Amino acid sequence: MLGKLMSKLGLKRQGRENVYGYIFILPWLIGLLAFTLGPMLFSFITSFSDYNMLTFKFNGVANYKKMFLQDQLFWKSFKNTAIYAVMNIPLVTIGGVVVAVILNKSIFGLRTFRTIYYLPSIMVGVGTYFLWMLLLNPANGLVNTALGLIGIKGPAWLTDPNWTKPAIVLMHLWGLGGQMLLYLARLQSIPQDYYEAASLDGASSFRMFRSITVPLLSPIIFYNLTIGIIGAFQVFQEGYIFSGNGTGNPAGSLLFYNLHLWNQAFKNFKTGYANAMCWFLFAIVMIATLINQKISKKWVYEEDGSND
């Protein structure tokens, strides 16, 4: 029936194929407009209003002025998030590479070790955070108990403001199996001829790692860095659960940006102000991603020789 209708309209074969194509992707287009672009546009408009999910009153750039000039918790939460990102991204990236290189060696029980390292990455959700709260308990937690066996007094991980962020980074290092798997897949595709030739030239293991392994891993490193930047600025659950229902304690050290945003939207019902915070975060993440993209041209190795 549809074909006959298009024939009557005088559509040629290419035109009919285009119509069929748009019909097939129509559910996705509706979803994009209804659940992505539509909410984004609504969020942007309400960021210039005094909106509380019930009433709407346009107030210009008042939300942005409040955010930058009046809300001290805004800058505190942004600082906490930035510090966490600076700590987490390099350590998780380097840790993933190191573990992948180790697990790429021919050792007994290799598959078992790979499985053990990967399993924590699929253990997501609130249960994982409660598990780590037990592990990091300063009195009888497994981490401090293990440190005590070697003569080190463990810190008060989740009650000392100086150690709350390192505690979260430690938890993420435990779950870097996803990154490790990507690096491992790339390592296994590197021809062994490269290493054999370098060995014949007298290159050390470190030199081969620096001159062969890292350059060939650089596209995966770049991808993980990009995802890591986006993820680090979206940290929320850790601060919400470890601090006790979003308080950000101890001493506000766990008041991350998204946690402060959530409090404004769902505790204080200042949804317009929260939307303004969303768009500021979007701009920061976009800028950081673009800088990473620009810098990558100087260190990401492309096998087709397209990079400088």
Backbone torsions as a table, in degrees:
resi	resn	phi	psi	omega
1	MET	NA	-44.9	179.3
2	LEU	-64.1	-39.2	179.0
3	GLY	-63.2	-41.1	178.8
4	LYS	-64.5	-40.1	179.4
5	LEU	-61.9	-43.8	-179.7
6	MET	-68.6	-31.8	176.6
7	SER	-65.8	-40.4	178.1
8	LYS	-65.5	-31.9	178.4
9	LEU	-76.3	-4.7	176.9
10	GLY	80.3	20.2	179.4
11	LEU	-77.0	133.8	176.8
12	LYS	-77.5	178.9	-175.1
13	ARG	-60.0	-44.3	-179.5
14	GLN	-63.6	-39.1	178.5
15	GLY	-65.2	-39.7	178.3
16	ARG	-65.1	-40.4	178.0
17	GLU	-63.3	-37.2	177.5
18	ASN	-64.6	-41.9	179.5
19	VAL	-63.0	-44.3	178.2
20	TYR	-59.7	-40.9	179.6
21	GLY	-61.4	-43.7	179.6
22	TYR	-67.0	-33.5	178.0
23	ILE	-65.2	-41.6	-178.6
24	PHE	-66.4	-34.4	-178.5
25	ILE	-93.8	3.4	-178.6
26	LEU	-57.9	-43.7	177.9
27	PRO	-58.0	-39.3	178.5
28	TRP	-67.1	-40.9	179.5
29	LEU	-62.8	-41.2	178.4
30	ILE	-63.3	-43.2	178.0
31	GLY	-62.7	-40.2	179.0
32	LEU	-62.0	-45.7	-177.9
33	LEU	-71.7	-40.1	-173.8
34	ALA	-80.7	-33.6	-171.7
35	PHE	-116.4	-4.9	179.1
36	THR	-126.0	-68.9	-176.3
37	LEU	-67.2	-39.6	178.8
38	GLY	-60.7	-54.0	177.1
39	PRO	-60.6	-35.6	178.1
40	MET	-63.5	-44.0	179.1
41	LEU	-64.4	-42.6	178.7
42	PHE	-62.5	-42.1	179.1
43	SER	-62.3	-41.7	-179.5
44	PHE	-65.0	-42.9	-179.4
45	ILE	-65.3	-45.0	-177.6
46	THR	-72.7	-13.8	176.2
47	SER	-68.5	-14.1	176.9
48	PHE	-104.7	30.3	-176.1
49	SER	-144.7	164.2	170.1
50	ASP	-93.2	90.2	-171.9
51	TYR	-119.7	131.6	-178.6
52	ASN	-128.5	26.6	-179.5
53	MET	76.1	-5.2	176.0
54	LEU	-124.1	-41.2	-179.2
55	THR	-121.8	151.2	-178.8
56	PHE	-130.6	125.3	176.9
57	LYS	-140.8	117.3	-177.9
58	PHE	-65.0	130.6	178.9
59	ASN	-132.2	20.0	176.5
60	GLY	65.9	-131.5	-177.2
61	VAL	-98.6	22.2	-177.5
62	ALA	-60.7	-38.6	179.6
63	ASN	-62.8	-40.5	-179.3
64	TYR	-71.2	-36.2	175.5
65	LYS	-63.7	-44.3	178.6
66	LYS	-62.0	-40.3	-177.0
67	MET	-62.7	-45.4	-174.9
68	PHE	-86.4	-30.0	-169.5
69	LEU	-112.2	-20.8	-171.8
70	GLN	-119.5	-34.1	-174.5
71	ASP	-86.0	100.7	-179.7
72	GLN	-69.3	-30.7	178.3
73	LEU	-68.4	-24.4	176.8
74	PHE	-60.4	-50.2	-178.4
75	TRP	-70.3	-33.9	178.0
76	LYS	-65.2	-44.2	-179.8
77	SER	-67.1	-37.6	178.4
78	PHE	-67.3	-40.1	177.6
79	LYS	-63.1	-44.9	178.1
80	ASN	-58.6	-43.0	-179.1
81	THR	-67.1	-41.7	-179.8
82	ALA	-64.8	-42.3	178.6
83	ILE	-62.8	-44.4	178.6
84	TYR	-60.8	-43.2	-179.2
85	ALA	-63.0	-42.9	179.9
86	VAL	-64.1	-34.4	178.6
87	MET	-77.2	-44.1	-169.5
88	ASN	-76.6	-46.8	-171.3
89	ILE	-61.1	-51.6	-179.4
90	PRO	-64.5	-42.7	-176.5
91	LEU	-65.7	-43.0	179.8
92	VAL	-67.7	-38.7	179.7
93	THR	-65.5	-50.1	179.6
94	ILE	-64.2	-41.8	179.5
95	GLY	-60.6	-40.5	178.5
96	GLY	-62.9	-42.2	179.2
97	VAL	-64.7	-46.8	-177.0
98	VAL	-62.1	-46.8	-179.3
99	VAL	-63.6	-39.6	179.6
100	ALA	-64.4	-41.4	179.1
101	VAL	-64.0	-41.6	179.0
102	ILE	-64.0	-43.6	-177.5
103	LEU	-79.3	1.4	174.9
104	ASN	-93.1	-2.4	179.2
105	LYS	-82.6	158.3	177.0
106	SER	-87.6	97.5	180.0
107	ILE	-131.0	161.0	-179.4
108	PHE	-67.8	134.3	178.9
109	GLY	74.1	27.8	-174.3
110	LEU	-60.0	-44.9	-178.4
111	ARG	-63.4	-35.9	178.1
112	THR	-65.0	-44.3	178.6
113	PHE	-62.8	-41.3	179.2
114	ARG	-61.9	-41.7	179.0
115	THR	-64.5	-42.9	-179.4
116	ILE	-62.1	-42.3	-179.3
117	TYR	-71.4	-27.8	-176.8
118	TYR	-83.9	-31.9	-173.7
119	LEU	-53.1	-43.3	-178.7
120	PRO	-59.6	-25.9	-177.4
121	SER	-70.3	-18.5	178.6
122	ILE	-100.8	0.5	176.8
123	MET	-93.4	83.2	-176.2
124	VAL	-108.6	166.4	175.8
125	GLY	107.6	-177.7	-174.4
126	VAL	-63.9	-34.1	-178.8
127	GLY	-57.8	-36.8	179.0
128	THR	-63.4	-40.2	-179.0
129	TYR	-68.0	-39.3	177.0
130	PHE	-66.7	-34.9	175.3
131	LEU	-60.0	-44.8	-179.3
132	TRP	-71.4	-27.2	173.9
133	MET	-63.8	-35.3	175.6
134	LEU	-72.1	-42.3	-179.4
135	LEU	-64.6	-33.9	-176.1
136	LEU	-96.0	10.1	176.6
137	ASN	-58.9	123.8	-174.6
138	PRO	-66.0	-23.1	-176.4
139	ALA	-85.6	-51.1	-174.7
140	ASN	-136.0	20.3	178.4
141	GLY	-70.0	152.9	-176.6
142	LEU	-64.1	-35.3	-177.7
143	VAL	-65.0	-50.9	-179.6
144	ASN	-68.9	-30.6	176.2
145	THR	-64.4	-43.3	178.6
146	ALA	-65.4	-39.5	177.5
147	LEU	-65.1	-36.9	179.1
148	GLY	-63.7	-30.5	179.1
149	LEU	-65.5	-23.7	178.7
150	ILE	-107.6	16.8	173.2
151	GLY	83.5	18.0	179.6
152	ILE	-110.1	128.0	177.0
153	LYS	-82.7	116.3	-177.4
154	GLY	-70.2	148.3	-180.0
155	PRO	-78.6	170.9	174.1
156	ALA	-84.7	84.3	-166.9
157	TRP	-52.2	-51.2	-171.3
158	LEU	-103.8	4.8	177.2
159	THR	-118.7	-13.8	175.6
160	ASP	-96.6	119.7	-177.7
161	PRO	-56.4	-26.3	-178.6
162	ASN	-77.0	-13.9	-174.6
163	TRP	-117.3	-1.4	-177.3
164	THR	-67.0	-43.9	-179.7
165	LYS	-69.9	-43.9	173.5
166	PRO	-57.7	-31.5	178.4
167	ALA	-64.2	-41.4	179.3
168	ILE	-68.7	-39.0	177.5
169	VAL	-63.0	-40.7	177.1
170	LEU	-59.6	-41.0	178.2
171	MET	-63.4	-39.4	179.8
172	HIS	-72.5	-30.5	174.4
173	LEU	-65.3	-33.0	176.8
174	TRP	-65.6	-28.7	-175.5
175	GLY	-109.8	34.2	-178.3
176	LEU	-90.1	19.7	-178.5
177	GLY	-61.0	-31.5	179.0
178	GLY	-63.6	-46.6	176.2
179	GLN	-63.7	-43.2	-179.5
180	MET	-56.9	-39.4	-178.5
181	LEU	-64.8	-40.2	178.3
182	LEU	-65.0	-44.8	178.5
183	TYR	-63.4	-40.3	-178.0
184	LEU	-64.2	-40.8	178.2
185	ALA	-62.4	-39.2	178.9
186	ARG	-70.4	-40.7	179.9
187	LEU	-59.5	-38.5	-177.3
188	GLN	-74.7	-11.0	177.5
189	SER	-96.5	-3.3	178.8
190	ILE	-78.4	124.7	179.8
191	PRO	-60.9	134.2	179.7
192	GLN	-68.9	-16.4	178.6
193	ASP	-59.1	-34.1	179.9
194	TYR	-60.8	-46.2	-177.9
195	TYR	-70.6	-37.2	179.4
196	GLU	-65.5	-41.9	178.5
197	ALA	-65.2	-41.4	179.0
198	ALA	-66.2	-37.1	178.9
199	SER	-65.1	-39.8	178.2
200	LEU	-65.1	-29.0	178.0
201	ASP	-82.7	0.3	176.8
202	GLY	88.3	15.3	-179.5
203	ALA	-71.6	139.5	177.3
204	SER	-77.7	169.0	179.6
205	SER	-62.0	-40.9	178.6
206	PHE	-65.0	-40.5	179.7
207	ARG	-64.4	-39.8	177.8
208	MET	-66.2	-37.6	177.9
209	PHE	-64.0	-43.0	-176.9
210	ARG	-74.3	-35.8	-172.9
211	SER	-98.0	-17.2	-179.1
212	ILE	-118.2	-55.8	-173.4
213	THR	-65.2	-52.4	-176.1
214	VAL	-62.9	-47.3	178.1
215	PRO	-58.7	-40.1	-179.0
216	LEU	-75.1	-20.6	174.5
217	LEU	-87.6	-11.7	-171.4
218	SER	-56.8	-36.6	176.3
219	PRO	-62.5	-37.7	178.1
220	ILE	-71.4	-38.1	177.0
221	ILE	-61.1	-42.9	179.1
222	PHE	-62.0	-43.5	178.8
223	TYR	-61.6	-46.5	-179.0
224	ASN	-67.0	-33.8	176.0
225	LEU	-63.7	-43.5	180.0
226	THR	-62.3	-48.1	178.4
227	ILE	-64.7	-36.7	179.7
228	GLY	-65.3	-39.4	178.2
229	ILE	-62.7	-47.1	-179.7
230	ILE	-63.1	-44.4	-178.7
231	GLY	-67.8	-38.6	-177.8
232	ALA	-64.3	-37.8	179.5
233	PHE	-78.2	-7.8	177.3
234	GLN	-104.6	11.6	-178.3
235	VAL	-58.2	130.2	-176.5
236	PHE	-146.6	-56.2	-172.3
237	GLN	-59.3	-40.0	-178.8
238	GLU	-58.7	-48.1	179.9
239	GLY	-66.8	-37.0	-178.5
240	TYR	-65.9	-44.5	-175.1
241	ILE	-81.2	-46.4	-177.1
242	PHE	-66.3	-29.2	-177.7
243	SER	-89.5	-12.1	-179.8
244	GLY	92.5	80.2	175.5
245	ASN	58.0	40.3	169.4
246	GLY	84.6	15.2	179.8
247	THR	-74.0	-25.2	-178.9
248	GLY	82.0	1.1	-179.7
249	ASN	-75.8	160.1	9.1
250	PRO	-81.5	137.9	175.7
251	ALA	54.0	31.6	178.0
252	GLY	70.5	11.9	-176.6
253	SER	-71.7	-19.1	178.7
254	LEU	-107.7	13.6	176.5
255	LEU	-81.4	83.9	178.9
256	PHE	-78.6	165.7	-174.8
257	TYR	-57.8	-49.4	-178.2
258	ASN	-66.7	-28.1	177.4
259	LEU	-70.5	-42.6	176.4
260	HIS	-64.2	-39.4	177.7
261	LEU	-61.7	-44.4	-179.8
262	TRP	-63.4	-40.7	178.8
263	ASN	-62.0	-41.0	179.6
264	GLN	-64.9	-39.2	-175.2
265	ALA	-78.9	-43.2	-168.4
266	PHE	-112.7	-7.8	172.8
267	LYS	-107.5	-45.4	-179.9
268	ASN	-93.2	-10.7	179.8
269	PHE	57.4	34.4	173.0
270	LYS	-98.4	71.1	-171.8
271	THR	-67.9	-37.6	178.0
272	GLY	-61.8	-42.9	177.5
273	TYR	-65.4	-40.2	178.0
274	ALA	-63.1	-38.0	177.9
275	ASN	-66.1	-35.5	175.0
276	ALA	-63.2	-40.2	176.4
277	MET	-64.0	-36.7	177.7
278	CYS	-59.6	-44.7	-176.5
279	TRP	-72.4	-30.5	173.7
280	PHE	-65.9	-43.5	177.9
281	LEU	-62.9	-39.8	177.4
282	PHE	-59.3	-42.7	-179.8
283	ALA	-65.7	-41.9	-179.7
284	ILE	-64.2	-46.1	-179.7
285	VAL	-64.7	-39.8	178.6
286	MET	-63.6	-43.5	179.1
287	ILE	-63.4	-45.8	179.4
288	ALA	-61.6	-39.5	-179.9
289	THR	-67.3	-41.3	179.5
290	LEU	-67.0	-37.6	176.7
291	ILE	-64.1	-43.9	177.4
292	ASN	-60.4	-41.0	178.4
293	GLN	-63.8	-41.4	-178.7
294	LYS	-68.0	-45.5	-178.7
295	ILE	-67.2	-29.8	-175.4
296	SER	-60.4	-25.3	-179.6
297	LYS	-63.5	-20.0	-178.2
298	LYS	-92.7	-14.4	-176.5
299	TRP	-133.7	-12.9	178.0
300	VAL	-84.1	124.0	-177.4
301	TYR	-87.4	126.6	176.0
302	GLU	-109.0	123.3	-175.8
303	GLU	-65.8	-21.2	178.7
304	ASP	-82.4	-0.7	177.1
305	GLY	78.0	16.0	-176.8
306	SER	-77.2	-19.6	180.0
307	ASN	-85.1	160.1	-179.2
308	ASP	-74.9	NA	NA
